[in-house]
């Protein structure tokens, strides 16, 4: 079962991140979806559950993270397509157009993904977070060209507004050999 709401906190300190995670799970009954160190020397906490519990834990996490806070997110109604992309369980497709949003943090990638799939009829194909990519997030979508353009624009605009956009691109007709490798 996917949680209704999610929240994440990304800290610049691993030690402070662990303290933050402890405070978050002690504040309310939430599922600890993911905790890990991130490259380069960051800490990542992702929780889920009902809206009120996640909101309370998120607020406490922001307080405890304090000056170590790098980025955060709270999404009260997560799109159903986000978790399969995070877990790498999205089925292959023959969609023609592909969009990619590259962000400067893991939290901003999840936000961009959620906003994009809520604003366009696209399939969220993959969501890569931080490790092995210098702390960045990379979101990959597929669908019709017009839908991919709309989704990428929506996600790009949010990341750019937050100052966390690295790059956003749309490939109108992806080569089948590349599609087989990245989707």
Secondary structure, DSSP 8 states (H G I E B T S, - for coil): ---SEEEEEEES-HHHHHHHHHHHHHHS--EEEEEEEETTTEEEEEEEE-HHHHHHHHHHHHHHHGGGEEEEEEESS--THHHHHHHT-------SEEEEEEESSHHHHHHHHHHHHHHSS-EEEEEEESTTTTT-EEEEEEE-HHHHHHHHHHHHHHHHHTT-EEEEEEESS--HHHHHHH-
